[in-house]
């Protein structure tokens, strides 16, 4: 099983951060993320809900570091 980070994942992370961005900005963020780290974090979860939560947390961490 693998994890693929999508623009929807970025939108969800930004929503949690109470931030709004344009579609272009979201695409730019998606391109700058370390997808291998996000996948590794996500796959620590036992089910899709946990995986999504772990991935979202990692995406937020990466966005905050940008």
Secondary structure, 3 states (H helix, E strand, C coil): CCCCCCHHHHHHHHHHCCCCCCHHHHHHHHHHCCHHHHHHHHCCCCCHHHHHHHHHHHHHHHHHHC
